[in-house]
Amino acid sequence: NDGRIPASLLDYISNFAHEYYNSSDNLSAAFTYGDIILADSLFLAEQWHLVKDICELILNDKHHGHRKQVNEYYQQLQLLYAYALLRAGYTKKAHDYFAQVSEHREAFPICATNYWNMRYCEIAAAFASADSDIHSDFIKKGLAISKYLKFSCFEKRFQQMLRRLKTRW
């Protein structure tokens, strides 16, 4: 096994998400942490098109009127969506959407603040890549948080980002 997610599992996740988020039983459900876990897990697996598709299902207009949009996790889902758009090649739409949602970013619950701030650093760094100082600041902040949390996988991600940034200079 080369460490990749089997296509059959990705198909299952995609089909499940389509059925779940298009079900009338779930249209009026409040947005929960479980909703973001699915997108965040696929984000970590770098499944950008699937993250994009699932976020679009969740953010779809027919859900907007019913779901609690003002919670922090919904906002984080919007940031994951912006980054997935960027990585999937929808550059202009990604930058426009990121500017819109990052402007109104709320604080996260105290139990999740460090984690989501670390994730925001990863996302914001990608959108700040044209300004190497801001890009570097986000990466360094994310690296510091990942070290503080002792999240070695994220620490490695930020170190790789920093190495790539240094080789561009």
Order of alpha helices (4+ residues) and beta strands (2+ residues): alpha-alpha-alpha-alpha-alpha-alpha-alpha-alpha-alpha
